[in-house]
Amino acid sequence: MEQLRLIRHSFSDQPEMSTAISRTILRRVAAGELRPTIRIHRPGNEVAFGRQDMASPRYEAAAEAARATGFAAVERLAGGRAAVFHEGTIAIARAYADPQPPKRTYARFEEMADLIATTLRGLGVDARVGEVPGEYCPGAYSVNARGTVKLSGIGQRMIRGGAHMGGVVVASGGTEVSRALVPVYEALELEWNPATSGDVSAELGRQVDPGEIEEALIVELGRTYELVDAELDEETIELAEESLRLSSSTDS
């Protein structure tokens, strides 16, 4: 059984640092310095903007709209349009080593979508893979409930020697997703239907803590991989901090 490092360290009060950690792990896994790694963690309140969003002349207005609703505006590592992370969600960041990452683009999407959908079905959700018409950050590998509301989004980033898969699962607070995204998408002039934003708690008719989904994801992963508990090493943290300093000096 293939080994996979599992990290559960969160930076809920430092969204930029969380992204920097994921980016650093990806680079180090791609370079062969670390073994393939998955981080399952608790995010804080943030709107993660994709490259298309940040290239838009309306980005600054969208970022300000996010901050006005109490959400930090950060750049997302994986592609796609603006998505929301908050305290009622679980975030997944997986770094693959792959000498030819484009050849397995769809296989990675399928694996991540299947992991999330299977986990949610195990909890009793009618979870399906596929885009819901009108959903935010639309994608063929979104995970929905009943073909009606989006519960999870997935994105991918490839670099030389590796790939990153990022995902978010909304345990509760689907309305919080809408509250943050309505003004953001309006600022970006993107159309979507806020009614398509759902959460696992609403589907199950009970309050679902993100930790319940976190543990269920780990159990499901353990059916395929030998999970090796790991901590963030000092070099990864230092490299991530340095990347933030460089980014800050470039922006200023």
Secondary structure by P-SEA (a helix, b strand, c coil): cbbbbbbcccccccaaaaaaaaaaaaaaaaacccccbbbbbbbcbbbbbccccccccaaaaaaaaaaaacbbbbbbcccccbbbbcccbbbbbbbbbccccccaaaaaaaaaaaaaaaaaaaaccccccccccccccccccccccccccccbbbbbbbcccbbbbbbccccccaaaaaaacaaaaaaacbbbbccccccccccccccccaaaaaaaaaaaaaaccbbbbbcccaaaaaaaaaaaaaaaaaac
